[in-house]
Amino acid sequence: MEHIELFFKSIFIDNMVFATFLGMCSYLAVSKKVSTAVGLGAAVIFVLAVTVPLNWLLDQYILQDGALVWLGPEYAQYDLSFLSFILFIATIATMVQLVEIVVEKFSPSLYNSLGIFLPLIAVNCAILGGSLFMQSREIETLGLALNYGISSGIGWFLAIVAIAAIREKIRYSNVPAPLRGLGITFIITGLMAIGFMSFGGMLTTDGKKEESNIEAVSSKTEVLKQEKTESTQIVDIQK
């Protein structure tokens, strides 16, 4: 249940684009065609799926205060958390370089269409934000970290594919001249963000509150049954 909740929450509620507006540069620049948006979105999913678990391991066994205790008791006092940004970005840059090599090898047309924005994934704030959110939210296990990386990537993928599909269709619409281009794109993005806010009530029910509500309903039901029984006895006595 925890994995399912994290999966849907990362896609719809804490969407990288619509909730925190991360990765907007690539989101706006590479969303003119659906095919290009799909390629970049898939690359982002892969990079997040690899870097978030790797950075979780770095955080757990190297960066946290006392994480080096596995090297020996004398290393327990060291705190290397100040190296978080450097190591996280190094991991991300390595994975992005791998993605760039694979895309250039197997899909040269996609590589040419993405242009400079494929290597710029390394400095995409959505990629670094995934690792920093993982660290700040204190995700407990490697499996949850992998889940969070994949689901966050899927959320970004859905956002860029959706805006690309809208921008392809909107070319045939009569958009006012001052709003053509990025103007109408910003407006649509804001409206989509408002739409995604409607998912804010998903998976946020407190289990304890739900149990207390059930207990309250059951107690009221028992009281009503008792009152009904007493009233029936009174009617029988009067007869």
Helices and strands as residue ranges (DSSP letters): H 2-8, I 9-13, H 24-29, H 34-58, I 59-63, G 67-71, G 73-75, G 81-83, H 84-106, H 108-114, G 115-117, G 119-123, H 125-136, H 142-170, G 177-179, H 182-197, G 198-201, H 207-238
